Structure formats: structure tokens, C-alpha cells
Amino acid sequence: MPSLETANLIIDVLNADGKVLNTQTILVTAGKGFGFIEMGAKKFIPGKFYLRARTNYMKNFKEDLSFLQAFHIVGENHEISSKEKQNDLQVLPEGGHLIQNIKNSLGVKLLDQYGNGLNFINGKLLNSEDEVIARFESNQFGLAKFSFTPRPKEDYQISVMTANGNIETKKITKVAPQGLNLITTNEDDSFLFSVSTNDTIQVQDKTYYTAIHQAGKVKHFAFQFPRGIQSVDIKWKKDSLYTGVNTFTVFDDSFHPIVERQVFNQEGIKRVNLKSNFLKKIGDSIQLELIADQKVKNSSISISVLPVKSISYESIHNILSAFYLKPYLKGTIENASYYFSKGNQQNIIEDIDLLMLTQGWSKYEWEHIYSYDIKKSFEREVGFELKGTVPNRNRNKEKSLYVISNETCLSEIIPIDESDQFSLKNTYILDSTAISFGLINEKNGSISKPAILANVYPLKNDDKHSDFLPTTKSPLLKKYKSIPTNFTEDPMAFALDTVQLTGLNKDGDKYKKDLEIINPDVVITEELEQKYRLIIDYIATQGFRVLKGGYGSLIIENKSPKNFIQSSQGLGAYPQIYFNGANLGSDIGPLKTLLTSEVQSIIVSTSGAGYGMNGFNGVIEITTKKGSGRKVSSKETFSDIITNNGFSKNRAFYAPKYNSYNSESFDLYGAIDWLVDLEINRNGKASFKILNTLQEK
């Protein structure tokens, strides 16, 4: 389930050596977040990189709980070298121990040089006389299991044959003379855990404890071995367990973990299947429709549209495996989405149990849990803290600051303490944007420009290097080819939302824009002056919401914005407001007292037509009468800072234009479109358009 206590998701981009190259903070609400990371060609040269997602609260734990995803940047004549490694044959006793003279279950895993499973045949367990004790074969991921009873003073060896005839061997070591082991049976409606011992005298009258747990939830009880009995069976009904990975652990009477096994419970997994349909062609685009097999509520998906032959994206996980497997298992899970596919369900159940068996113990160490005192030095973050000092103020009169930001609709009055310091916590702040500060005179309510020192906390890039990087290589390395320099029409070009031409009219007293063709000037007449005393009263009748606050604060919002993503995230739909040709930015407070009789003309546009992206939330242009003497300027009353940290600004995906949509380069590396947040309606349907690249179906 998404965390409701943390809103700040920190995204790092690291190079192959673990150096942090870029850090952004994404605002996450209801489990979703959107952001943009710029990757300049000078810093991000062809090679291997990692995307890491983390939160501040994760620093409280010894385990690295961050999400890590490798990716590669390829370019012209780029080659990725790969040192040859030998295959890795692993033997993993179920529960963690091999015990003499009782039946033991063992998992077998064979990995290739890239860390991926390598299937094998003719697997054998041999004793010191080369006699075959057990036979087994792997599944498609190089995983297998078998059982046997180790004898004292006997040596054992595993031998397997790969598909190309190579023989891999591994000696079995560390067979304990006495102790406890575990064998698990996956039954139709339950899991049977058999805890066994080879020394009934040693376990007599001792109390053992079992816990089956997942993500802080736990069910537990105690048991004893009956006199003279070597095995105790513990059965858990699947409908009483947690959905997904459950960890079964047995502790001794001192609460030290002895044996452990992970199992996967498919009870309770909810699935919604989507299918896509072609609807129609619209100009140079294709309209597609997604249909769910059931009604859904408050659902959305992210869709990337790629050529059929693309090798630039080969996902290991789907959304189910990312939630149900990845957080609980160590290392790489090969083709994790397979375990939630529509294939042979009996095979899938057996294969996922082999995955659990060969994972060993869970990714959390019990000694860390027992010995580590979590003091919660790092809190859950919801927004940022804005703090600083205001020197050289009049402490008798100037006791608070008026803080505003046009980008985020920040509008707060915060006190200044006796040491001239101020702080505003849990604040929505955008990175690299302006915040304005006005010093409030408590005696007369006026605002003056303060001398101020301020920063946004935490500071960015507080973690410059990561020591936790996987050592396995990606199988995609074997496929990469070079990309020609003329892959796109202009690799150095940037997308501009609008090009505007402005000119000075013959009167020379104000700027006119093409907007006037659509929204002509409204000349203020005597009738309007009498009807609307203040100009904001007139604006409030033209599709904008006007909110007036104390200390001259003013908020103007578009009632019907076009920027639905911004408004749905509660960021406010604030129009661009121009006063005598100058953009007022965040300081529109002085308009609160602007008389309609002082205005010569006004242009009001809720659509913002003619202003491109800047006009998404509408545009208002005010021109005052000559000689009115009215000035609206924040330079005299506010000090500005540019934020040094904050949430990342999201940008719309810009689909590159390619020189050819029929080339091999486009087939392998091209991107057609990316829909970040496509909403599915209550009937389980969603439609969208993509560019028609004339690809084969």
C-alpha cells in the first residue's frame, strides 16, 4: 500500500561507480508522483547508469531499502565491454541448514555470467563413490530442488549438465551433526512446515517459537517437540496468511532465529486485465482504446508506446511483481512478471516456490532487528522547510514575514523569533523557483523590503556516493548496437511551446499581443466604474475566483483551467497577470486596492489563447490611465530568493521526430509516445492517440 506519511521521494541518477550525478525530489500523493530529470550530453555519456529511489526515513535502517534500476545510454560507435565470468552453481539448504541422519531439502540454482538463470539437465547428487543418490532437472530459470539424508563422514557433490553439454559441479559442505531443519509442502489450501531434529534428547522440554510475518505484520505461537518425536508439523491455511511473500521463522528459547523459509501466498491478489483495440485514424494519428475486464475505481496507468522490435526497454517486472516480490527478495528476479502471467498455473505455483526456496533467508537480518535501536533520527518528509534570518529589522514593529510564491500559490505569514530567525515547515516548494519575502510592520500593516538570508532544507545532494550497487550484468548488454548521429532530425534542438512576436503600437504606451484578436480590450467606461469599484471585482465576473486575505494578500484562480494535472494535484490555477506590460509574477497583492476608475483598459482571457504553455491558466492584462500615478512593483516591497531545493517540476513528454520511421535504429531504440497518467473511467475504459508511424501491426 502507498505510504500516506511520506510525500518526498528522492530520485538519484548514479554512474557505474556509484557517483550521484543528479538528484530530484518527486511529490508523491496516493502512491503516484511525476517528475523530470534532465540528462545533458556532457555528463551522461554512453555507458551504464542507475536510477535510485529512496526516502529520508529509510536512513534509519541498516539495510539499504532503496529501489535501484540499471539503465544504459548508447550512442554512435559505443561498445560495452563484458569480462567473461564462469557460471555460478549454488546449493541452498531449505531453512538454512543441512543436518545429518534426517531428511533434508535442498534448492539448486545455476547462474550464467550475467547473473541470469541457466537451465540444466541430468542433475545428480553423487557420494564419494560416485554413486547417484538423487536426480533432478531445472526449470527455465535454472532452479531445481531435491531431498536426501546426509550420512556422517560422507562427502557429497552436485553435478549438472547445461544445454550445450558443459558440466558444472559443486561440493556440499557444512553438514551439521545435530540441530533443526525445515521442509515445506505447498498444499492446495495450506502450507505445511515440518520442523525436524536428529537429537530428540537435546530438544526435550524446550520451547520454540514460530513467527510468520510480512512488512511489520506478524502471527506467532510457541511449540514443543513431543517426547521421542523427531518432527513437528505446523500447518497454516492460506486464507489466514498475508497475500504475497510470507516469511516463516523458528526461534529458540532465547529468541535466536534457527531456520527460516519464505513462501508465496496467491490468495487475495486482485488482477485487472486490459486489452487494447484500434478505434480509428485521425489525421497523422491513431486512436486506441483500453478496456478492462471489470469495473475499476480511481485507476490510472502509465503507458510507453514503442516499436514492436524495440530492445531499449525490456521490463523484468510488471506492477504485480514490483509490489509482491521485489521488496521482499534479495538480488535480481529474472522475468518476475512470469509469476503473475496466464500460463500453466500449476507450473507457475511450483516455479514461484522454487524462487522462494532458492532465495535463502529474507533481505532483513534478524541480528539487525534485535540489536539495532531505531531512534528515528530521520523523519518522514512531507514537503520542505524554508528557514533563514532577517537581520537589521525593527524588532518592536517588524515581527513577521509575508512569504509568497506565484509558482505554488504559497501565501503565508510567519513569525520572526527574538534571534531574528524564521521557519516554515512541511511546505510545498518547487526547485529553482522564486520565493518573495515582505517584512510586515505590525503598527500600520505596511510591507517593506527586508534584508534576508534564507535556504530550503534539506539541502540537495546530501548523499554523493552509493556503495550499494549490484554486481550482476544486464542481459541487454549483449544486444546493444551503435546509434547514428542523424537518428533524430536535430539532436541539439529543444521543443518550444510558443513563439510570440510583440511590437510597439504607434502610441508607444503599451504592448499588444495577438491575444487581442481573440479577446479585445475592454475599455473601462463610467458605467463599469460605478458597477465595479475595484478592478478585481470585475475580474471575479470573468471566470476567475478572487480571494482576499490579510496584509494585502490576494489570490486569483482560474475556475476552469486547462492544466488539469496541475489543478488536480492542488497546485492552483493561477493566471499570468500583466500590469502596463510587466508580468507581476507572485506579487499581485497591490491589485487588491486598484480602483476600476484608474484603469484605462483590461484584457481577460480564461483560455490563455496566444500565450502557449504560459497561458494554460489564463491571462489578464491591465493598462492604467495616463497620469494615474499607480505603480505595482514588488521590487520596492519584496526580497526574492531562487530556491536551492524543492520538488521537481514535471514536463510533458516530448516525442522526438526521427529522420526515418523505417530504419533499424528506430525499430530498436525509437520512442513513439509516453502517457504518464492515463485515467481509466469507472466503466474500465480509456482512449488515447499516438503518432501513426506506419509500423506493421
N, C-alpha and C positions, 0 to 999 in steps of 0.2 A: 504494500500500500504506500502511496506517496506520503512523504513527511509533511505535516502541516505546521511544524515548529521551525523549519529552516526554509528560508527563501533564497539564500545566496548560494548558487552553485558555481564554484570556481573552475574554470576551464584553462588548462595549460597546454601549450604545444611545446614538446621537447624534441631535441635532436637525438641521434642514435647514441650519444654519450650521456644523455640524461640532463643536458643543459636546457633550462627553461628559456624559450625564445619569445614567447608571447603569453600573456595572461589576460583573461577576460572574466568578468563575473556576470552570470546569467540570472535573471529574475525567474524563479520557478513558482508557479501558482497551480494548485490542483494537479501536481505531477508533471506539468509541461513548462517548457521555457524556450525562448528563441533568442538567438544572438548572431553576431557576425565577427569573424576573425579574419583580418587581412593578412595575407601571406605574400610579402614582397619578394621579388625575384632575387634580390641580393642576399637576403637572409635565408630564404628557403630554396636552396639549390637542390638539384636532383639527388635523392637519397632516401633514407629511411627516417621516419619521424613517429612520434607517439602523441596521441591525444589523451590527456588525463583529466578526469572529472573528480572533484573532491569537495568536501565542505570543511569549514573550520572546526566543527565538532569532532571530526574524525581524528584530529590530532591527539585526542585524549586516550587513544588506544595504541598498544604496541604493534598490533597487526596493521599492515597497510590496507585500508579498506577502500582505497580509491579505485575508480574504473579506469582501465587502461586499454587503449585500442591503437594498434600499429597501423600506419599507412605509409605509402611510398609516393614520392614525387618523381616522375620520369620526364626526360627531356631528350633533345636530339643527341644521338650517339651516346646515350647513357647506358652504362653496363653496371650491373650489380654483381660483385664477386661473391662466391659462396665457397667456403672451405669445406672440403669433404669431411664428413664425420661418419663414424661407424654406427650401425644400428644399435639400439638400446633395448635389451631384453630384461624385463623386470619381473620379479616374483613377489607377490604381496599376500601374506597370510591373512585370512579373514579374521577381523578383530585385532590384528596386530602381532599375534604370537603363534609360533609352532610349538606344540607340546608333545613329548614322547608318549607312546603307548596308548594314545587315544586318536580318534578320527579327527583330521584337520581338513579345512577347506582352503584352497589357495587360488588366487587370481593371477593371471599371466597377462602381461602387456608387452607388445613389441612395437617400438617406435622407429621411424626412419630418421634420416639426418635432419629433416625439417621439423621433427617433433610430432609428426602425424603417424597415426596407426598404420601398421604394415601387416596385412593379413597373412596367415601362415597355415600350413597343413602338416599332417604327420607329427603332431606334438607328442612328445614322450617324456615320462618320468623314468629315469634309469637309476638303479642302485650301483654299488661299487663293482658288481659283477657284470654290469651292462645288461642286466635283466630289466625288461619293461614292467614297471609297477602300475602305470596308468597311461592312458592315451587320451588325447583331446585335440580339437581344432578350434581356430579362432573365428570370430565373426568378421564382418567387413572392416572393422576398426582395429583389428589386431588384438582383440580381447578374448580371453578364454578363462575357464576355471576347471578344476578337478579336485578330488579329495583322496587322501591316503592316510595311513597310520605310520608315522616315523618310528623306527626301532633304534634302541641305543647302539652306539658305536657303529653306525652305518652312515655311509656317505651317499648323497643323492645329487642328481644333476638333471636339469631340464634341457631338452633338445627339440628344436623346431626347424622346419624347412619352409623357406619363403617360396613364393610363386615362381621365382627364377632359379630355384634349386639350391640357393645358398643355405648353409646350416648355421644356426645360431645356438649357442649353448650358455647355460648359466648354472653355477653350483648353488645348492641350497645350504645355507649356513644358519647358525643361531637357532638350533633346536633346543628348547629349554627342557631340563629333566623333569620339571614339575611346574604346575601353575594352572591357569584357566584359559580356555579358548572359547570361540563363538562360531556357530554355524547358523545361518539364517535361511529360512524357507519362505518363498513368496507364494502364499496360497491365494485362492480366489478372492476371499473376503477378509484376509488377515495376514499378518506377518508372524511367523513362529521363530523366536530366538531361543536357541539351545545353548545354554552355558554349561560347559563340561570341565571336569578336572580329572587328573590321573592320580590324585592323592586324597582319598576320602577322609583320612585321619586329619590332615592339615586343615581342612575346611570345616570340620565338625564344630557346631555351636557358634560359628562365626556368622555375623550379619553382613550381608552385602546389599548395596543399594543400586537401583537402576533408575535412569532418567531417560526419557525420550523428549527431545527438545528441538526448538526451531526459533531463531530470531528473538530470544528472550522469553519465549513461552515454554513451559516445561510441565511434564507429568511424571510423577516418580512414585516409587514404593520400595519396600525392603523385602528381602527373602533370605532363606537359609537352605543349605543342602540337607535333605533328609539323611539320617544315618545310613551309611553304607551305599548311598546312591551317588553315581558319578555325574549325573546330568540333571539340570533343571530346565524345563520348558516354560517359556514366557510367551503368551500369545496376545497380540494386540489386534483388535478389529480395525480395519482400515477406516471405517466411518467414525472412529473415535480418535484418529490421528490427525495431524496437520496436513493440509494439502501441500504437495511438493516434497522437498527433501526433509526427512526426519532423521535425527542422529540418536542412535541408541547407545548408551554408555553404561558400563557396570563399574561401580566404585567399591573399594574395600571398606572396612570399618573405620579407616582413617580418612575416608573420602578422597583417596588417590584413585584416578582412573586406571582400570586394568585392561579392559577390552572395549572396543568401540566399532560400530558399523553404521553406515549411512544407508537408508532405503528411500525409495521414491514412492510416494502415495499419489495415485492419479485421481482419487476421489475428490470431487469438488472443483475440478478445473473447468472453468467456463470458456467456451470457444464460440466465436462468431466468425463464420466463413464468408468471404467476399468473392464475388465473381465480377468480371468486367465485361461490358457489352459496348460494341460500336454503335453510336447513335446516328451521326451524320457528319458530312463535311461542311465546314463553314469557311469559305474563302481559302486561305492557306493553312487552315487549322482543322483538326479532327476533334469532335466532341465525343467523349467517352462517359460511360455511366458505371458506377459501382453499385452492386445490390447485395445486401446482407441476407443471410438465410433466416434471420429473425429480427424482430424489432429491437432497436437499441435506444439507449438513453444517454444524452450528453457525451457523445462519442466523436472523436476526430482521429485522423490518421495523417501520417507524413508519407508522401509518395515521391519516389525518384523515378523518372522515365528515361531509360537508356536503350541504346540499340540492342537487338537480340544477341549479337555476338560479343557484347561488352565483356572485358576482363578487368575493367577498372574498379568493379565492385562485386565482390563475391562474399556475401554475408554468411558468417558461420552461425549466427543466432537469428531467430525470429523473436517476436515480442514475448512469446511464452517462455522460451528457453532463457531469454535475458532476465526474466523475473523469477523463474522457478529453479534454474540450475546455476547460472553464473555466480550469484552472490554466495553460494554455499560450497563450491568445489574449488580445489586447488588447480592451478595450471590451466592449460588450454583444453577446451572441449571440442573435439573435432565434429564438424557438421551437427552442431547441437540442435538445429531445427528438425533433424530427422526424428528425434524422440517425441515430437509432437505432430508428426505427419499422419496421413491417412493410410499408411501402408499396413502390412500384416501386423495386427495389434499384438498377437502372441509373441512374434519376433521382437517387436518394439519393447514389450514388457521385459523379456529376457535380456535384451541388449542394454536397457537402462539399468537393470540390476547389475549387469557386468560392469557398467560405468561406475556405479556406486561402490562396488566391491574393490575395483582397482584404483579408486581414489585414495585409499588408505584412510587416515583419520581426517576429521574436518579441518578447515582452514584456521580455526581458532584453537590456540594452545591452552590446555587446561591449567598448566602451571602459570600462564599469564593471568588467567581468570582468577586463580586462587591468590596469587601473590601480588597482583597489581592493584593498588588502591587508586580508583578513579576519583580524582579530586575535581574533575571538570574544570580544568584551568581554561579551556577553550569553550566558549559558549556557542549556542546555536545562533546563527546570524539571520536577522530579518532586516535587511536594509543596511545603511551605513551611518556612521557617526560623523557629524560635522562639528568641529570644535576649534577654538582659537582664542585669541586675546584681543582686547580693544584698549590700547594704551592712550594716554593723554585725553581722557574723557572727563567731563564734569560729573563726578560721582554723585553729587547732590541732585542733579536733574536728569542725567543721561544714564538710565538704569536698564535699558532693554534695547534689543535689536529687532528690526523688521527685516526678515530674510525672505527673498522671493527668487523664483526661477521660472522663466517662461517655458522652458523645455518640459518641466514636470509638474507645473502648477504648484510648486512649493510656495506656500504663503504662511509664514509662522512668525510669531513674536516670541522671542526667547530672552530670559533674564541674563544679566551680566552680574557675576558674583563680585564680592569685595576685592578679589585679587585680579579683577579685570578679565576673567575668563568666562567663556560660554560654551555650551554643549547642546547639541540636538541629536538624540539617538534614534535608531530604527527609522531612518529617513530614506525615502525613495530619491536617489540621486543618479543621474546619468554621467558616465565618464566623459571627460573633456568637454564639458559644457559650462556656461556662465551661471554663477550664483551672485546675486546682488545683496548688499547689506546697507541698511539705513539705520542711523542712530536716532532713537526716539527721545525727544525732550518731554519728560513726564509733566512739566508745568503747563506748556502750551500746545502739546500734541504735534509739534513740528518735527520734520525729519531732516537730518543733516548728514553729510558725507563723513564717515568715520575713517580714521587710520586703523587698519585691521590686519591681523595675521591669522590665517585660517587654513585648515587642511581637512581632507576627507580621510577617515580611518575605517578599516585598517589600510595601511599603505600597500600599494600594489607591489607584486613580485617579492613577497616575503619568503618564498621558497625557491631559491635559484637553481637547485640541482636535485635530482632524484636518484637515489641509489637503488631503487626498486624497479628494475626493468627485466622483462622476460628474456630468456636466452634462446628460445626456440625461434626458428626462422619461418617466414610465411611461405606457403606453397606457391603464392603468386610470383615469387621471385623467378621461378623457372619460366614464366610466360612473358615477362616484360620485353617489349621491343622499344626502339627509339621513336620519338615523335618528331616529325619535321617542323622546321621553324615557321612554315606557312600553313600550319594546322588550322588556325583561325584567320579571319580576314585581317585583323590588326591586333596582334598580341599586346601592344602597348596602349591601346585605346581604352578609354573609360566611358561608361554609359552616362549620359547627361539626361536629366529628366525633362528639362525645358530650356530652350534658348529664347531669351527675351530681348527685344530691341526697344530702347526708350529714346525719346527725343524731347528737346525743349520746345514748348509751343511759342508762338510769336509774342505772347505777352510776357514770357520769361518768368512767370511766377510759380509754376508748379509742373510736375512731371505727369504725363498722360501715358496710359498703357492700353494695350488692345482690349483690356477688360471693359473699357468704357463703351465699346461697341455692343457688348452684351448687357452690361449694367451701366447705363448712362448716369451722369451726375444728377443727383437730386439737389436742386438749388433750394436753399433754405428760405422760405417765404415767411411773411409776417404771421400767416395762419399757422404754420408749423411751429414758429417761435411761441405762439400763445398756447398751442396744444401740448408741446413738449418743452418744459422748462430747461431740462438738461439734455444734452445730446445722447447720453446713454439711455434716456427714456425712449427716444426714437429708435435706437439700435435694438432695444428689447422687443420692439414690434416687428422686427425684420428677420425673425428666425434665429435670434441669438438669445441666450439666457444670461442675464446680468445679475451678479451677486455682489452686494456691497458689504464691506466689513469695517472694522475699526481702524484707526490710524491711517486713513486714506487708502486702505486696501480695496482692490476691485478685481473681480473675475468676470470675464466674458467668455462664454462657451457656445459652440455651435449645437443647436438642438438636433440637427440631422447630419452628423459628419459623414464624410465618405471614407475616412480612415477607421474602418470598423475594428481592425485589430488593435489599434491604439486605444480606442474608446472602450472596447471590451475588456482591456486589461486595466481599466480605471486610470488611464494616464491623462484624461481630459482632452477635449476637442477645442483647442484654443486657436482662434484665427490670427492671421498676420494683420497687425494694425499699423497703418502709416499716418503720420501727422506732418502735414506740409512736406511730404516727400520722404520723410525719415521714418525708418522702422523703429517703433517704440520698444521692441523686444519684450523683456519681462516687466518693465516698469510702466504700467498703464494706469496706475493709481491716480495721477493728476487729472485724468479724464473724468474722474468722479465729480468734479466741480465745474467742468466745461459747460458753459451755457450754450443753448442752441442758438441764441442771438449772436454769439461770437463766431459762428460757423458760416462760411460762405457756401460750401457745398460738401456733399458726402457721397461716397460710393460704397454700397453694401452688397457683398456677394457671398451667399452661403455656400455656393458651389466652388468658388475659387477658380473659375474657368479663366484660363490665360496665365495662370501662375505655376503650373506644373505641380510638382510634389509639395512645394511650399504653400500651395493654396488648398491642400486637402481639407482643412478645417475652416475654410472661408477666408475672405479678405475684407478689410474695412479701410477706406481712405478718407481722411478728414482734411479739409483745407479751410483755414480760418480767414476771416475778413482782414484786409489790409488795415494796419493801424490798431488792431485789437490789442496788441502787446502781449498776447497769450503765448507762452513758451512751455513746451512739455519736453523736459530733458532729464534723464536720470543721472547725467554726468555731474550735476551740481549737488545731488542729494544721496547718491548711492556709490558705494565702492564695489567693484566686481572682482571675482577670482575665477579662474578656469580650474575646474575640478581635476585633481590628480588621480582619482579613482571613482568608481561607481559602476552601475550596471551597464552592460554593453548595449549599444544601440543596434536594433535589428534593421536589416536591409532586405529588400525584396531580391529574390534570386534573379540574376541576370544571365539568361541563356546565351552563350557565345554564338556568334554567327560564323559558320565554317565555310571554307573555300569550296569544299565538296562534301556532300552527304552520301556519296557513293564510294568513298575511299576506305582503305583498310584502317587507316588511322581513326576515322570517325567510328567505324564499326567497333573498334577495340576500346577507344578512350572517349568517345563523344558523349555529351550530355544534352538531352532534349529538353527536359524540364524538371523542376523540383517544386512540389507543392508542400509547403511546410506544415500547414494546419488546415486540412480539408475536413470540413464538418459533415458528419453523416446525420441525416434527419431522422425523425422518430420512426419513419417507415423503413429505415435501413437503406436509404438511397443517397447517392451523391453523384454529381456530374461535374466534369471539368474539361477544359480544352487544352490541347497541346499542338505544337507545330507539326504540320504534315511534312515529314522528311522523305516520303515516298519509299519507306522501308518495306521490305517484304514482311507479311504477317507471320 
